Amino acid sequence: MNLKIRIVHEGLYLLVLPIAILIILLFNLPDYYFSLFKCIFFPIFLGLNLFFLFFFRDFRRTPDISDAIISPADGSIFKIDERDDYYSFYIRLRMRNVHTQKAPISGRVIFVKRVKGRRHKIYFFVKSKNRFNKARLKNSRAIIRIQGESGDIVEVIQICGIWARRARPCVELNQLLEQGDRLGIIMFGSLVKFTIQKKDYKLMVKVGDKVKGGKSVLLL
């Protein structure tokens, strides 16, 4: 498996800003405050940088099985909605998960749209069906649709949470994607909905399973 760690560009300014502030303070603080700086400010800025490095990390992964439908996101399967003509997977991301989304199939981007909305809680909707419905239907989101080589259309929806107000697609209309290419990122906690037309697929996951974007197989 080829694992290549990188930092997504959306997080670069958050990494540079604490370092810049740290350097400014180093050269401008009076000697009297220098010990205070070492004991308080330095650990704070170091902690922020380590957090942003962790949060904005990204991986280039290889699918577990070729010619399969792979997960577009890291997280756990919260809900699988199986209808007569489609599957919908809801993947809940926690803070420790990689927050970039991946193309579940190869194909062409046929639709990209960001939608403003509310900020209902996502982390605490496990025991509340009403809260889950509010989050998935009313929260801010970004919608990405990809048409595969066979003509099938899949949809990935980046749904923001109470803290995650920014879903940022990094793809453009008519862009050609390979399976596993980055679709975008949701900032600080989120939910991803993935919908695909139902065919002769074998379901490879169940509710509660942990998946990795760009790697774990959802349908085969």
Backbone as a chain_set.jsonl record, in Angstrom:
{"seq": "MNLKIRIVHEGLYLLVLPIAILIILLFNLPDYYFSLFKCIFFPIFLGLNLFFLFFFRDFRRTPDISDAIISPADGSIFKIDERDDYYSFYIRLRMRNVHTQKAPISGRVIFVKRVKGRRHKIYFFVKSKNRFNKARLKNSRAIIRIQGESGDIVEVIQICGIWARRARPCVELNQLLEQGDRLGIIMFGSLVKFTIQKKDYKLMVKVGDKVKGGKSVLLL", "coords": {"N": [[0.845, -1.2, 0.0], [0.554, 2.155, -0.902], [1.336, 4.813, 0.923], [1.179, 8.177, 1.214], [1.868, 10.939, 2.978], [0.515, 14.177, 3.243], [-0.025, 17.729, 3.556], [-2.988, 19.464, 3.294], [-3.752, 22.305, 1.227], [-5.62, 24.073, 2.251], [-5.156, 24.244, 4.944], [-2.71, 25.438, 5.287], [-2.357, 28.191, 5.829], [-3.22, 28.34, 8.436], [-1.237, 26.966, 9.69], [1.0, 28.54, 9.173], [0.354, 30.994, 10.356], [0.402, 30.802, 13.341], [3.199, 30.354, 13.608], [4.28, 32.692, 12.519], [3.306, 34.626, 14.321], [4.595, 33.722, 16.595], [7.31, 34.208, 15.963], [7.291, 37.007, 15.724], [6.669, 37.729, 18.369], [8.913, 36.713, 19.66], [10.983, 38.429, 18.882], [10.186, 40.877, 19.784], [9.3, 40.97, 22.372], [9.833, 42.311, 25.618], [12.639, 41.687, 27.845], [11.736, 41.096, 30.34], [9.339, 39.77, 30.025], [10.039, 37.477, 28.761], [10.501, 34.967, 29.974], [7.922, 34.373, 30.753], [6.79, 34.094, 28.278], [8.106, 31.783, 27.331], [7.065, 29.86, 29.039], [4.282, 29.947, 28.742], [3.158, 31.062, 26.223], [4.692, 29.835, 24.185], [4.26, 26.934, 24.475], [1.493, 26.974, 23.873], [1.329, 27.928, 21.183], [2.859, 25.957, 19.957], [1.317, 23.706, 20.479], [-1.001, 24.382, 18.997], [0.016, 24.343, 16.382], [0.754, 21.645, 16.136], [-1.769, 20.488, 16.354], [-3.075, 21.524, 14.025], [-1.427, 20.429, 12.062], [-2.044, 17.733, 12.416], [-4.811, 17.724, 11.908], [-5.108, 18.655, 9.246], [-3.869, 16.769, 7.706], [-3.328, 14.504, 4.996], [-3.834, 11.652, 2.872], [-2.622, 9.643, 0.198], [-4.151, 6.945, -0.999], [-4.39, 3.395, -1.756], [-6.976, 1.5, -3.161], [-8.561, -1.256, -1.409], [-9.574, -3.317, -2.968], [-9.508, -3.635, -6.435], [-11.58, -2.134, -9.024], [-13.863, -1.684, -7.476], [-16.426, -0.045, -5.488], [-15.436, 2.563, -3.593], [-15.015, 3.987, -0.284], [-15.84, 7.424, 0.198], [-14.909, 8.853, 2.342], [-13.193, 9.11, 5.518], [-14.113, 7.574, 8.637], [-16.996, 6.431, 10.483], [-19.604, 4.157, 9.615], [-22.671, 5.44, 9.863], [-25.314, 5.208, 9.051], [-27.112, 3.25, 6.685], [-28.96, 3.631, 3.915], [-31.058, 1.796, 2.134], [-32.701, 1.586, -0.783], [-35.121, 0.818, -3.419], [-33.902, 1.621, -5.78], [-31.446, 2.788, -5.188], [-28.462, 3.133, -3.127], [-27.698, 4.756, -0.079], [-25.125, 6.008, 1.873], [-24.241, 7.071, 5.083], [-21.633, 8.654, 6.526], [-19.957, 9.267, 9.405], [-17.724, 11.638, 10.593], [-15.198, 11.928, 12.969], [-13.182, 14.054, 15.126], [-10.619, 12.996, 15.07], [-10.394, 11.734, 12.658], [-9.266, 11.661, 9.193], [-10.043, 14.487, 7.306], [-10.41, 14.994, 4.618], [-12.082, 14.348, 1.511], [-12.608, 11.693, -0.863], [-12.671, 10.648, -4.334], [-15.082, 8.268, -5.075], [-15.323, 6.711, -7.327], [-13.873, 6.498, -10.636], [-14.211, 9.144, -13.011], [-16.147, 11.865, -14.461], [-16.649, 15.147, -13.267], [-19.834, 16.373, -12.876], [-21.42, 18.106, -11.543], [-21.207, 20.656, -9.157], [-21.768, 22.251, -6.14], [-22.126, 24.632, -3.555], [-24.011, 24.986, -0.618], [-25.66, 27.172, 1.503], [-26.582, 26.952, 4.969], [-27.994, 25.743, 8.08], [-26.568, 25.075, 11.378], [-26.789, 22.54, 12.84], [-26.138, 20.155, 15.439], [-23.818, 17.498, 14.932], [-22.17, 15.599, 16.159], [-23.605, 14.627, 18.354], [-25.896, 13.292, 17.542], [-26.528, 10.648, 17.675], [-28.372, 9.422, 19.412], [-30.664, 10.663, 18.718], [-33.032, 10.793, 16.386], [-34.438, 12.866, 15.247], [-32.642, 15.021, 15.469], [-30.599, 14.112, 13.829], [-31.931, 14.096, 11.336], [-32.411, 16.843, 11.031], [-29.762, 17.79, 10.824], [-28.76, 16.489, 8.494], [-30.452, 17.43, 6.53], [-30.637, 20.228, 6.692], [-28.241, 21.512, 7.313], [-25.283, 23.477, 6.398], [-23.676, 22.721, 3.29], [-21.835, 20.927, 0.713], [-22.234, 19.828, -2.564], [-21.357, 17.24, -4.696], [-21.287, 15.718, -7.806], [-20.51, 12.864, -9.716], [-19.955, 11.41, -12.828], [-19.533, 8.207, -13.958], [-17.483, 6.134, -16.147], [-19.158, 4.228, -17.204], [-21.524, 5.512, -17.266], [-22.942, 5.672, -14.944], [-24.071, 7.634, -12.165], [-22.792, 9.112, -9.295], [-23.156, 10.557, -6.032], [-21.686, 12.768, -3.78], [-22.015, 14.259, -0.704], [-20.895, 16.802, 1.274], [-21.439, 17.466, 4.504], [-21.775, 19.981, 6.823], [-21.023, 20.55, 10.348], [-21.785, 21.734, 13.711], [-19.511, 23.179, 14.414], [-18.142, 22.92, 12.083], [-18.298, 24.861, 9.557], [-17.556, 25.159, 6.985], [-17.535, 23.646, 4.02], [-15.443, 22.604, 1.612], [-15.126, 22.095, -1.615], [-12.672, 20.877, -3.931], [-12.713, 20.46, -6.561], [-13.635, 20.963, -10.019], [-16.251, 21.772, -12.389], [-16.718, 19.43, -14.977], [-14.219, 18.349, -14.616], [-11.898, 15.697, -14.865], [-11.59, 12.773, -12.979], [-9.625, 10.434, -11.181], [-10.204, 7.382, -9.453], [-10.073, 7.801, -5.996], [-8.909, 10.304, -6.04], [-8.636, 13.589, -4.577], [-11.532, 15.205, -3.364], [-12.282, 17.33, -1.747], [-12.55, 19.134, 1.379], [-13.871, 19.107, 4.704], [-14.232, 21.388, 7.286], [-13.322, 20.748, 10.542], [-15.009, 18.565, 11.94], [-17.809, 16.613, 10.911], [-20.199, 15.283, 8.471], [-20.632, 12.88, 5.947], [-22.488, 12.165, 3.102], [-23.089, 9.594, 0.86], [-24.292, 8.61, -2.223], [-25.414, 6.151, -4.51], [-26.473, 4.659, -7.548], [-28.489, 1.766, -7.442], [-27.362, -1.38, -8.299], [-26.218, -4.551, -9.439], [-24.693, -4.89, -7.049], [-22.665, -6.017, -4.338], [-23.105, -5.586, -0.969], [-20.636, -4.455, 1.202], [-20.173, -3.491, 3.72], [-21.379, -2.638, 7.029], [-23.627, -0.997, 9.338], [-21.895, 0.875, 11.727], [-19.36, 0.026, 11.081], [-15.934, 0.943, 10.616], [-14.414, 3.052, 8.249], [-12.08, 3.93, 5.608], [-11.327, 6.708, 3.67], [-10.911, 6.528, 0.166], [-9.884, 3.992, 0.238], [-11.271, 1.861, 1.736], [-13.692, -0.626, 0.858], [-16.985, -0.194, -0.185], [-19.008, -1.227, -1.825], [-19.205, -4.028, -3.982]], "CA": [[0.0, 0.0, 0.0], [1.337, 3.381, -1.028], [0.834, 5.877, 1.794], [1.951, 9.408, 1.103], [1.259, 11.95, 3.829], [0.674, 15.551, 2.792], [-0.874, 18.706, 4.23], [-3.817, 20.123, 2.29], [-3.42, 23.732, 1.179], [-6.571, 24.842, 3.057], [-4.664, 24.393, 6.304], [-1.369, 26.009, 5.332], [-2.332, 29.503, 6.484], [-3.374, 28.117, 9.876], [0.069, 26.533, 10.174], [1.947, 29.651, 9.062], [-0.028, 32.093, 11.252], [1.012, 30.691, 14.681], [4.657, 30.502, 13.52], [4.555, 34.113, 12.302], [3.064, 35.314, 15.601], [5.662, 33.278, 17.496], [8.545, 34.919, 15.592], [7.09, 38.421, 16.082], [6.781, 37.853, 19.824], [10.295, 36.428, 20.051], [11.871, 39.564, 18.622], [9.623, 42.137, 20.276], [8.968, 40.943, 23.791], [10.873, 42.743, 26.566], [13.269, 40.588, 28.583], [10.94, 40.804, 31.534], [8.251, 38.856, 29.675], [10.534, 36.35, 27.971], [10.266, 33.72, 30.709], [6.476, 34.125, 30.654], [6.567, 33.625, 26.907], [8.57, 30.404, 27.222], [6.238, 28.967, 29.849], [2.854, 29.985, 28.384], [2.839, 31.27, 24.814], [5.357, 28.852, 23.319], [3.498, 25.677, 24.447], [0.197, 27.175, 23.208], [1.523, 27.971, 19.74], [3.341, 24.642, 19.54], [0.143, 22.835, 20.492], [-1.85, 24.736, 17.856], [0.637, 23.857, 15.153], [0.643, 20.191, 16.099], [-3.176, 20.177, 16.071], [-3.37, 21.801, 12.631], [-0.72, 19.421, 11.278], [-2.812, 16.498, 12.529], [-6.14, 17.849, 11.314], [-5.058, 18.888, 7.807], [-3.107, 15.727, 7.035], [-4.047, 13.818, 3.923], [-3.13, 10.471, 2.388], [-2.948, 9.044, -1.092], [-4.305, 5.536, -0.67], [-4.723, 2.432, -2.795], [-8.157, 0.725, -2.746], [-8.334, -2.635, -0.982], [-9.918, -4.174, -4.104], [-9.701, -2.846, -7.654], [-12.907, -2.221, -9.652], [-14.891, -1.662, -6.44], [-16.872, 1.286, -5.072], [-14.719, 2.798, -2.343], [-15.554, 5.014, 0.599], [-15.345, 8.77, -0.072], [-14.51, 9.555, 3.565], [-12.829, 8.398, 6.746], [-15.108, 7.69, 9.694], [-17.77, 5.234, 10.772], [-20.891, 4.098, 8.92], [-23.736, 5.739, 10.825], [-26.603, 4.766, 8.519], [-27.173, 2.809, 5.298], [-30.331, 3.737, 3.418], [-31.153, 0.938, 0.949], [-34.003, 1.682, -1.452], [-35.24, -0.03, -4.605], [-33.056, 2.05, -6.895], [-30.166, 3.376, -4.795], [-27.902, 3.028, -1.782], [-27.127, 5.964, 0.522], [-24.291, 5.747, 3.04], [-23.921, 8.234, 5.907], [-20.355, 8.412, 7.201], [-19.721, 10.305, 10.415], [-16.312, 11.91, 10.847], [-14.824, 12.501, 14.261], [-12.051, 14.965, 15.028], [-9.369, 12.263, 14.82], [-10.384, 11.212, 11.294], [-8.832, 12.514, 8.091], [-11.241, 15.218, 6.902], [-10.527, 15.146, 3.173], [-12.944, 13.372, 0.855], [-11.998, 11.101, -2.05], [-13.58, 10.198, -5.382], [-15.361, 6.836, -4.893], [-15.147, 6.072, -8.63], [-13.276, 7.348, -11.657], [-15.24, 9.731, -13.853], [-16.141, 13.297, -14.745], [-17.485, 15.951, -12.368], [-20.933, 16.963, -13.645], [-22.168, 19.059, -10.711], [-20.57, 21.104, -7.91], [-22.522, 23.378, -5.584], [-22.098, 24.863, -2.113], [-25.328, 25.432, -0.162], [-25.67, 27.711, 2.855], [-27.608, 26.336, 5.799], [-27.919, 25.868, 9.527], [-25.459, 24.33, 11.98], [-27.238, 21.594, 13.855], [-25.068, 19.292, 15.93], [-23.627, 16.193, 14.306], [-21.532, 14.659, 17.074], [-24.482, 14.094, 19.393], [-27.196, 12.911, 17.014], [-26.667, 9.192, 17.689], [-29.569, 9.026, 20.146], [-31.77, 11.533, 18.332], [-33.353, 10.717, 14.965], [-34.846, 14.207, 14.823], [-31.43, 15.828, 15.318], [-29.93, 13.611, 12.633], [-32.662, 14.58, 10.163], [-32.151, 18.276, 10.901], [-28.393, 17.988, 10.374], [-28.533, 16.023, 7.125], [-31.299, 18.146, 5.575], [-30.635, 21.681, 6.808], [-26.92, 22.112, 7.553], [-24.489, 23.899, 5.245], [-23.177, 21.538, 2.604], [-21.348, 21.011, -0.657], [-22.724, 18.67, -3.319], [-20.499, 16.887, -5.83], [-21.768, 14.548, -8.55], [-19.518, 12.324, -10.648], [-20.476, 10.419, -13.778], [-18.508, 7.231, -14.282], [-17.307, 5.775, -17.554], [-20.314, 3.427, -17.62], [-22.708, 6.363, -17.259], [-23.5, 5.757, -13.594], [-23.854, 8.898, -11.468], [-22.718, 9.031, -7.831], [-23.232, 11.873, -5.387], [-21.029, 12.911, -2.479], [-22.436, 15.501, -0.052], [-20.134, 17.176, 2.464], [-22.388, 18.133, 5.394], [-21.067, 20.64, 7.926], [-21.578, 20.421, 11.685], [-21.95, 22.972, 14.484], [-18.249, 23.915, 14.293], [-17.648, 22.823, 10.704], [-19.164, 25.696, 8.725], [-16.985, 25.304, 5.653], [-17.287, 22.501, 3.156], [-14.67, 23.191, 0.517], [-14.76, 21.218, -2.733], [-11.474, 21.31, -4.656], [-12.876, 20.011, -7.942], [-14.384, 21.874, -10.883], [-17.155, 21.166, -13.351], [-16.098, 18.742, -16.129], [-12.898, 17.827, -14.284], [-11.775, 14.249, -14.883], [-11.03, 12.275, -11.731], [-9.316, 9.034, -10.97], [-10.678, 6.893, -8.166], [-9.176, 8.142, -4.898], [-8.499, 11.714, -6.099], [-9.253, 14.397, -3.534], [-12.715, 15.981, -3.731], [-12.371, 18.531, -0.932], [-12.363, 18.966, 2.825], [-14.828, 19.76, 5.602], [-13.439, 21.908, 8.386], [-13.602, 20.538, 11.968], [-16.163, 17.761, 12.323], [-18.675, 16.628, 9.76], [-20.923, 14.102, 8.03], [-20.597, 12.725, 4.492], [-23.509, 11.292, 2.521], [-22.692, 9.08, -0.449], [-25.415, 7.928, -2.864], [-25.089, 5.514, -5.776], [-27.561, 3.888, -8.128], [-28.434, 0.369, -7.029], [-27.246, -2.372, -9.368], [-25.889, -5.871, -8.9], [-23.567, -4.728, -6.139], [-22.688, -6.718, -3.064], [-22.816, -4.665, 0.132], [-19.451, -4.956, 1.899], [-20.062, -2.872, 5.042], [-22.608, -2.563, 7.822], [-23.66, 0.133, 10.261], [-20.914, 0.757, 12.801], [-18.026, -0.256, 10.549], [-15.027, 2.065, 10.377], [-13.935, 3.034, 6.872], [-11.045, 4.894, 5.243], [-11.566, 7.296, 2.364], [-9.96, 6.167, -0.868], [-9.326, 2.657, 0.49], [-12.262, 0.846, 2.151], [-14.679, -0.98, -0.157], [-18.374, -0.151, 0.252], [-19.797, -2.103, -2.7], [-18.369, -4.81, -4.891]], "C": [[0.877, 1.245, 0.0], [0.712, 4.488, -0.194], [1.737, 7.094, 1.671], [1.244, 10.493, 1.898], [1.543, 13.336, 3.266], [-0.244, 16.433, 3.628], [-1.67, 19.449, 3.159], [-3.631, 21.633, 2.37], [-4.385, 24.58, 1.994], [-6.065, 25.089, 4.477], [-3.318, 25.083, 6.413], [-1.328, 27.346, 6.06], [-2.51, 29.371, 7.99], [-2.081, 27.602, 10.493], [1.062, 27.689, 10.201], [1.643, 30.74, 10.093], [0.546, 31.955, 12.661], [2.529, 30.865, 14.668], [5.035, 31.969, 13.355], [4.378, 34.906, 13.599], [4.171, 34.987, 16.594], [6.954, 34.047, 17.223], [8.454, 36.395, 15.976], [7.257, 38.63, 17.581], [8.225, 37.644, 20.294], [11.19, 37.663, 19.948], [11.365, 40.883, 19.203], [9.266, 42.141, 21.752], [10.112, 41.481, 24.636], [11.417, 41.543, 27.346], [12.441, 40.147, 29.778], [9.882, 39.741, 31.25], [8.738, 37.587, 28.97], [10.291, 35.006, 28.673], [8.788, 33.342, 30.681], [6.128, 33.555, 29.281], [6.947, 32.15, 26.775], [7.635, 29.432, 27.94], [4.793, 28.865, 29.358], [2.633, 30.026, 26.869], [3.452, 30.191, 23.918], [4.616, 27.507, 23.307], [2.158, 25.809, 23.732], [0.352, 27.144, 21.697], [2.028, 26.637, 19.191], [2.178, 23.656, 19.47], [-0.792, 23.105, 19.328], [-1.284, 24.185, 16.557], [0.535, 22.341, 15.026], [-0.787, 19.764, 15.792], [-3.5, 20.388, 14.603], [-2.658, 20.82, 11.698], [-1.494, 18.109, 11.263], [-4.12, 16.595, 11.763], [-6.082, 17.937, 9.797], [-4.166, 17.883, 7.071], [-3.982, 15.055, 5.98], [-3.186, 12.65, 3.452], [-3.556, 10.151, 0.96], [-2.975, 7.55, -0.867], [-4.609, 4.692, -1.902], [-5.924, 1.613, -2.328], [-7.809, -0.703, -2.366], [-8.571, -3.618, -2.128], [-10.115, -3.283, -5.322], [-11.101, -3.081, -8.215], [-14.028, -2.326, -8.617], [-15.315, -0.221, -6.19], [-16.279, 1.553, -3.693], [-15.35, 3.937, -1.548], [-14.992, 6.39, 0.23], [-14.786, 9.468, 1.16], [-14.042, 8.596, 4.637], [-13.969, 8.549, 7.756], [-15.777, 6.37, 9.968], [-19.11, 5.314, 10.048], [-21.995, 4.301, 9.95], [-25.075, 5.182, 10.354], [-26.423, 4.325, 7.076], [-28.634, 2.806, 4.88], [-30.409, 2.962, 2.107], [-32.566, 1.002, 0.397], [-34.017, 0.776, -2.686], [-34.233, 0.323, -5.685], [-31.739, 2.689, -6.488], [-29.766, 2.964, -3.387], [-27.477, 4.427, -1.345], [-26.373, 5.569, 1.787], [-24.047, 7.06, 3.771], [-22.686, 7.887, 6.739], [-20.07, 9.569, 8.144], [-18.238, 10.423, 10.695], [-16.144, 12.479, 12.246], [-13.551, 13.325, 14.088], [-10.751, 14.244, 14.656], [-9.27, 11.736, 13.383], [-9.764, 12.194, 10.31], [-10.073, 13.169, 7.497], [-11.31, 15.545, 5.414], [-11.415, 14.045, 2.615], [-12.327, 12.945, -0.477], [-13.073, 10.69, -3.054], [-13.827, 8.692, -5.237], [-15.242, 6.03, -6.181], [-14.353, 7.013, -9.528], [-14.393, 7.918, -12.532], [-15.072, 11.221, -14.014], [-17.088, 14.015, -13.789], [-18.571, 16.639, -13.2], [-21.729, 17.991, -12.838], [-21.361, 19.373, -9.458], [-21.34, 22.312, -7.398], [-22.347, 23.436, -4.074], [-23.418, 25.494, -1.706], [-25.217, 25.947, 1.266], [-26.803, 27.069, 3.655], [-27.381, 26.586, 7.27], [-26.682, 25.154, 10.046], [-25.945, 23.497, 13.156], [-26.099, 20.647, 14.219], [-25.039, 17.979, 15.166], [-23.093, 15.18, 15.313], [-22.514, 13.964, 18.006], [-25.834, 13.631, 18.856], [-27.459, 11.401, 17.079], [-27.969, 8.757, 18.354], [-30.791, 9.844, 19.741], [-31.972, 11.479, 16.825], [-33.739, 12.088, 14.432], [-33.638, 15.103, 14.583], [-30.653, 15.409, 14.076], [-30.599, 14.143, 11.37], [-32.446, 16.073, 9.944], [-30.763, 18.532, 10.324], [-28.242, 17.632, 8.901], [-29.335, 16.809, 6.096], [-31.081, 19.65, 5.562], [-29.258, 22.318, 6.985], [-26.266, 22.574, 6.254], [-23.831, 22.673, 4.62], [-22.552, 21.883, 1.265], [-21.725, 19.711, -1.348], [-21.832, 18.455, -4.54], [-21.074, 15.644, -6.493], [-20.74, 14.163, -9.603], [-20.2, 11.296, -11.54], [-19.336, 9.497, -14.189], [-18.456, 6.917, -15.762], [-18.487, 4.973, -18.087], [-21.601, 4.239, -17.677], [-23.358, 6.495, -15.902], [-23.15, 7.099, -12.944], [-23.84, 8.646, -9.965], [-22.703, 10.441, -7.26], [-22.564, 11.816, -4.02], [-21.444, 14.266, -1.907], [-21.62, 15.699, 1.216], [-21.055, 18.006, 3.359], [-21.65, 18.684, 6.605], [-21.778, 20.401, 9.254], [-21.673, 21.757, 12.385], [-20.688, 23.817, 14.436], [-17.765, 23.944, 12.851], [-18.577, 23.598, 9.788], [-18.677, 25.777, 7.29], [-16.735, 23.955, 5.01], [-16.64, 23.051, 1.902], [-14.337, 22.152, -0.547], [-13.507, 21.759, -3.411], [-11.514, 20.843, -6.105], [-13.731, 21.011, -8.706], [-15.255, 21.085, -11.843], [-16.371, 20.632, -14.55], [-14.68, 18.233, -15.857], [-12.924, 16.301, -14.292], [-11.043, 13.784, -13.625], [-10.693, 10.805, -11.836], [-9.853, 8.634, -9.597], [-9.64, 7.193, -7.089], [-8.66, 9.556, -4.943], [-9.266, 12.527, -5.055], [-10.402, 15.229, -4.085], [-12.794, 17.305, -2.98], [-12.166, 18.203, 0.532], [-13.5, 19.665, 3.564], [-14.053, 20.149, 6.851], [-14.051, 21.539, 9.742], [-14.931, 19.836, 12.254], [-17.26, 17.787, 11.274], [-19.368, 15.29, 9.526], [-20.842, 14.058, 6.502], [-21.694, 11.754, 4.084], [-23.051, 10.883, 1.126], [-23.836, 8.265, -1.016], [-24.977, 7.389, -4.213], [-26.285, 4.699, -6.239], [-27.383, 2.41, -7.786], [-28.395, -0.554, -8.245], [-26.937, -3.721, -8.729], [-24.649, -5.795, -8.025], [-23.767, -5.599, -4.901], [-22.265, -5.743, -1.977], [-21.706, -5.253, 0.99], [-19.291, -4.376, 3.308], [-21.414, -2.914, 5.741], [-22.52, -1.357, 8.75], [-22.699, -0.121, 11.426], [-19.505, 0.469, 12.321], [-17.222, 1.028, 10.38], [-14.456, 1.934, 8.97], [-12.872, 4.111, 6.672], [-11.311, 5.385, 3.822], [-10.491, 6.932, 1.365], [-9.416, 4.758, -0.745], [-10.4, 1.611, 0.751], [-13.33, 0.633, 1.08], [-16.084, -0.938, 0.456], [-19.226, -1.163, -0.511], [-18.857, -2.797, -3.672], [-19.244, -5.496, -5.941]], "O": [[1.811, 1.371, 0.792], [-0.325, 5.038, -0.563], [2.924, 7.033, 1.991], [0.147, 10.919, 1.537], [2.667, 13.636, 2.863], [-1.132, 15.939, 4.324], [-1.09, 20.0, 2.223], [-3.384, 22.179, 3.446], [-4.034, 25.688, 2.398], [-6.496, 26.036, 5.136], [-2.826, 25.295, 7.521], [-0.395, 27.619, 6.814], [-2.005, 30.201, 8.745], [-1.852, 27.78, 11.689], [1.863, 27.809, 11.127], [2.563, 31.343, 10.644], [1.137, 32.915, 13.153], [3.094, 31.448, 15.593], [5.99, 32.442, 13.972], [5.206, 35.755, 13.931], [4.629, 35.853, 17.339], [7.619, 34.489, 18.16], [9.414, 36.969, 16.49], [7.903, 39.584, 18.016], [8.693, 38.319, 21.212], [12.037, 37.908, 20.807], [12.054, 41.899, 19.117], [8.964, 43.191, 22.32], [11.266, 41.133, 24.386], [10.746, 40.521, 27.488], [12.451, 38.98, 30.17], [9.564, 38.919, 32.11], [7.934, 36.722, 28.624], [9.918, 34.025, 28.029], [8.435, 32.166, 30.598], [5.291, 32.662, 29.148], [6.208, 31.362, 26.183], [7.442, 28.304, 27.486], [4.149, 27.83, 29.531], [2.0, 29.135, 26.303], [2.799, 29.696, 22.999], [4.36, 26.977, 22.226], [1.722, 24.875, 23.06], [-0.38, 26.439, 21.002], [1.662, 26.239, 18.085], [2.067, 22.874, 18.526], [-1.324, 22.169, 18.73], [-2.013, 23.631, 15.734], [0.264, 21.816, 13.946], [-1.006, 18.798, 15.06], [-4.131, 19.531, 13.984], [-3.208, 20.424, 10.67], [-1.591, 17.45, 10.228], [-4.5, 15.665, 11.052], [-6.926, 17.349, 9.12], [-3.757, 18.13, 5.937], [-5.21, 15.047, 6.074], [-1.966, 12.659, 3.613], [-4.706, 10.366, 0.575], [-1.944, 6.945, -0.575], [-5.025, 5.201, -2.943], [-5.906, 1.081, -1.218], [-6.884, -1.295, -2.922], [-7.869, -4.622, -2.252], [-10.821, -2.278, -5.243], [-11.732, -4.096, -7.923], [-15.035, -2.989, -8.863], [-14.644, 0.714, -6.627], [-16.589, 0.845, -2.734], [-16.116, 4.74, -2.081], [-13.794, 6.514, -0.024], [-14.242, 10.567, 1.045], [-14.434, 7.429, 4.668], [-14.701, 9.539, 7.73], [-15.203, 5.309, 9.721], [-19.679, 6.394, 9.888], [-22.226, 3.444, 10.803], [-25.882, 4.733, 11.169], [-25.672, 4.945, 6.323], [-29.445, 2.061, 5.431], [-29.89, 3.412, 1.085], [-33.512, 0.531, 1.028], [-33.052, 0.062, -2.959], [-33.762, -0.547, -6.417], [-30.972, 3.1, -7.359], [-30.582, 2.519, -2.58], [-26.955, 5.197, -2.15], [-26.911, 4.885, 2.658], [-23.686, 8.058, 3.146], [-22.697, 6.955, 7.543], [-19.956, 10.717, 7.715], [-17.571, 9.433, 10.997], [-16.86, 13.395, 12.65], [-12.921, 13.295, 13.03], [-9.885, 14.823, 14.001], [-8.192, 11.339, 12.94], [-9.735, 13.401, 10.553], [-11.055, 12.483, 7.212], [-12.186, 16.301, 4.993], [-11.493, 12.951, 3.172], [-11.626, 13.716, -1.131], [-14.218, 10.422, -2.691], [-12.874, 7.914, -5.271], [-15.08, 4.811, -6.141], [-14.184, 8.19, -9.21], [-15.402, 7.254, -12.767], [-14.008, 11.778, -13.745], [-18.197, 13.544, -13.533], [-18.264, 17.398, -14.119], [-22.605, 18.666, -13.378], [-20.887, 18.464, -8.776], [-21.542, 23.282, -8.128], [-22.413, 22.412, -3.394], [-23.897, 26.422, -2.357], [-24.732, 25.236, 2.146], [-27.839, 26.694, 3.104], [-26.672, 27.513, 7.661], [-25.85, 24.685, 9.269], [-25.564, 23.721, 14.304], [-25.214, 20.376, 13.408], [-26.076, 17.424, 14.803], [-23.522, 14.026, 15.317], [-22.279, 12.825, 18.408], [-26.811, 13.576, 19.602], [-28.489, 10.927, 16.597], [-28.604, 7.809, 17.893], [-31.846, 9.724, 20.364], [-31.185, 12.047, 16.068], [-33.408, 12.435, 13.298], [-33.606, 15.858, 13.611], [-30.113, 16.252, 13.359], [-29.921, 14.588, 10.443], [-32.314, 16.522, 8.806], [-30.595, 19.378, 9.447], [-27.653, 18.398, 8.139], [-28.959, 16.86, 4.925], [-31.31, 20.294, 4.539], [-29.114, 23.53, 6.827], [-26.632, 22.134, 5.163], [-23.475, 21.719, 5.311], [-22.72, 22.988, 0.749], [-21.558, 18.627, -0.789], [-21.587, 19.38, -5.315], [-21.32, 14.636, -5.83], [-20.178, 15.017, -10.289], [-20.928, 10.425, -11.064], [-18.31, 9.945, -14.7], [-19.292, 7.383, -16.536], [-18.788, 5.026, -19.28], [-22.645, 3.73, -18.083], [-24.236, 7.339, -15.716], [-22.06, 7.63, -13.153], [-24.764, 8.038, -9.424], [-22.289, 11.392, -7.923], [-22.844, 10.931, -3.212], [-21.249, 15.299, -2.547], [-21.651, 14.866, 2.122], [-21.411, 19.13, 3.006], [-20.981, 17.943, 7.325], [-22.969, 20.091, 9.29], [-21.646, 22.804, 11.737], [-20.772, 25.045, 14.418], [-17.067, 24.871, 12.44], [-19.554, 23.038, 9.289], [-19.328, 26.407, 6.457], [-15.833, 23.218, 5.408], [-17.23, 23.876, 1.205], [-13.37, 21.405, -0.4], [-13.305, 22.972, -3.46], [-10.494, 20.827, -6.793], [-14.459, 21.805, -8.111], [-15.033, 19.898, -12.08], [-15.476, 21.3, -15.068], [-14.015, 17.74, -16.768], [-13.864, 15.687, -13.785], [-10.006, 14.337, -13.257], [-11.389, 10.035, -12.497], [-9.942, 9.463, -8.692], [-8.462, 6.875, -7.252], [-8.026, 9.999, -3.985], [-10.396, 12.195, -4.698], [-10.277, 15.873, -5.126], [-13.31, 18.29, -3.507], [-11.672, 17.131, 0.88], [-14.021, 20.682, 3.108], [-13.309, 19.341, 7.407], [-15.163, 21.963, 10.058], [-15.868, 20.457, 12.757], [-17.617, 18.859, 10.786], [-19.167, 14.318, 10.254], [-20.971, 15.09, 5.844], [-21.817, 10.664, 4.643], [-22.673, 11.727, 0.314], [-24.309, 7.329, -0.372], [-24.27, 8.058, -4.966], [-27.014, 4.124, -5.431], [-26.276, 1.875, -7.835], [-29.277, -0.514, -9.103], [-27.354, -3.992, -7.603], [-23.682, -6.531, -8.225], [-24.892, -5.872, -4.484], [-21.193, -5.143, -2.054], [-21.801, -6.39, 1.452], [-18.353, -4.743, 4.016], [-22.446, -3.186, 5.128], [-21.451, -0.771, 8.918], [-22.698, -1.196, 12.026], [-18.548, 0.649, 13.074], [-17.775, 2.075, 10.041], [-14.061, 0.846, 8.549], [-12.771, 5.064, 7.445], [-11.495, 4.593, 2.898], [-9.3, 7.014, 1.666], [-8.568, 4.357, -1.543], [-10.444, 0.585, 0.072], [-13.812, 1.588, 0.472], [-16.341, -1.566, 1.483], [-20.054, -1.864, 0.072], [-17.858, -2.233, -4.119], [-18.729, -6.206, -6.805]]}, "num_chains": 1, "name": "protein.A"}
